[in-house]
Amino acid sequence: MIPTIKKKVVVSLALALLIIVGAATVGCQPEPVAEKKELVLEEGVIVSLPSPRHTGEMSVEEAIFHRQSTRHFPDEPLSLEEISQLLWSAGGKTIDGVTGPTRAFPSAGGLYPFEIYLVAGNVTGLADGIYRFQWRNHSLKMIKKGDFRQELMVASLRQRFVEQAPVSIVWVGDFDRVKRVYGTRGVVRYISMDVGGAGQNVHLQAEALGLGTVIVGAFHDGPVQRILGTELVPLYIMPVGRRG
Ligand SMILES: Cc1cc2nc3c(=O)[nH]c(=O)nc-3n(C[C@H](O)[C@H](O)[C@H](O)COP(=O)(O)O)c2cc1C
């Protein structure tokens, strides 16, 4: 009888010791390091973006009042939700209009003669690369893999903040589409007017998200076209990030 009780006590003690040692070991484990998780993407793959919000905390008056150009960005990633919101404001779909889905900016004759690219180098949940924004289904199509921010900075007359920012949104214009309908007058006037509205949207949306941006119009067209892989004419580059 006595040996059985002794045996039970020894087993219980051993178990208790195991639990204590186990708990202490778990307690000593280093905190898991927050990794930048990225989708492994192949060129041509489509990434669905989270649905954009149509309401927010900041009034349009406050956003206009506080808007200013930001030219310094800390090395901090943006989230896919923020990218979704920024691209929606850049040229996403809004309420259905009379002739079809309306978009976030007005455009002469409803031509919307742009493609919108995202040069992504630091977005949580998104592989670095060049993407084309597909506004109809609010998604991104990967064009090229890799971080092209440094090349874009060089093409932008070495404006340093282009490389610092986690992303840049780039508009390229289809001049032929406008020329066919409105001739030279449309090319000279309407494309710039259209892109102005889209750029202002991104400025105000960035403000409402607590982010910063700046319109960059000083760049070499050819190198920007090569980086994006398009023959359309680059119009605006807008680096976006947290404010430095
Ligand atoms: C068409 C256009 C092109 C611009 N190009 C550049 C540029 O290449 N680099 C830059 O730092 N700022 C550029 N800017 C930003 C202006 O310098 C800025 O908006 C202006 O100084 C007013 O400052 P604010 O935006 O803070 O009010 C550009 C703005 C526009 C509208």
PDBQT file of the ligand as one rigid body, heavy atoms in Angstrom, charges set to zero:
ROOT
HETATM    1  C1  LIG A 301       1.418  69.673 -61.947  1.00  0.00    +0.000 C 
HETATM    2  C2  LIG A 301       2.236  69.677 -60.678  1.00  0.00    +0.000 A 
HETATM    3  C3  LIG A 301       3.525  69.201 -60.708  1.00  0.00    +0.000 A 
HETATM    4  C4  LIG A 301       4.281  69.147 -59.535  1.00  0.00    +0.000 A 
HETATM    5  N1  LIG A 301       5.526  68.593 -59.560  1.00  0.00    +0.000 NA
HETATM    6  C5  LIG A 301       6.241  68.501 -58.409  1.00  0.00    +0.000 A 
HETATM    7  C6  LIG A 301       7.491  67.832 -58.396  1.00  0.00    +0.000 A 
HETATM    8  O1  LIG A 301       7.977  67.311 -59.389  1.00  0.00    +0.000 OA
HETATM    9  N2  LIG A 301       8.161  67.783 -57.213  1.00  0.00    +0.000 N 
HETATM   10  C7  LIG A 301       7.669  68.318 -56.063  1.00  0.00    +0.000 A 
HETATM   11  O2  LIG A 301       8.327  68.227 -55.029  1.00  0.00    +0.000 OA
HETATM   12  N3  LIG A 301       6.458  68.935 -56.037  1.00  0.00    +0.000 NA
HETATM   13  C8  LIG A 301       5.729  69.032 -57.175  1.00  0.00    +0.000 A 
HETATM   14  N4  LIG A 301       4.478  69.600 -57.157  1.00  0.00    +0.000 N 
HETATM   15  C9  LIG A 301       3.916  70.064 -55.883  1.00  0.00    +0.000 C 
HETATM   16  C10 LIG A 301       3.953  71.588 -55.756  1.00  0.00    +0.000 C 
HETATM   17  O3  LIG A 301       5.281  72.021 -55.617  1.00  0.00    +0.000 OA
HETATM   18  C11 LIG A 301       3.104  72.006 -54.534  1.00  0.00    +0.000 C 
HETATM   19  O4  LIG A 301       1.774  71.601 -54.720  1.00  0.00    +0.000 OA
HETATM   20  C12 LIG A 301       3.162  73.513 -54.322  1.00  0.00    +0.000 C 
HETATM   21  O5  LIG A 301       4.458  73.894 -53.923  1.00  0.00    +0.000 OA
HETATM   22  C13 LIG A 301       2.173  73.979 -53.258  1.00  0.00    +0.000 C 
HETATM   23  O6  LIG A 301       2.414  73.367 -51.995  1.00  0.00    +0.000 OA
HETATM   24  P1  LIG A 301       1.292  72.508 -51.248  1.00  0.00    +0.000 P 
HETATM   25  O7  LIG A 301       0.906  71.370 -52.147  1.00  0.00    +0.000 OA
HETATM   26  O8  LIG A 301       1.945  72.052 -49.967  1.00  0.00    +0.000 OA
HETATM   27  O9  LIG A 301       0.120  73.402 -50.998  1.00  0.00    +0.000 OA
HETATM   28  C14 LIG A 301       3.730  69.662 -58.315  1.00  0.00    +0.000 A 
HETATM   29  C15 LIG A 301       2.410  70.119 -58.298  1.00  0.00    +0.000 A 
HETATM   30  C16 LIG A 301       1.665  70.121 -59.463  1.00  0.00    +0.000 A 
HETATM   31  C17 LIG A 301       0.236  70.600 -59.397  1.00  0.00    +0.000 C 
ENDROOT
TORSDOF 0
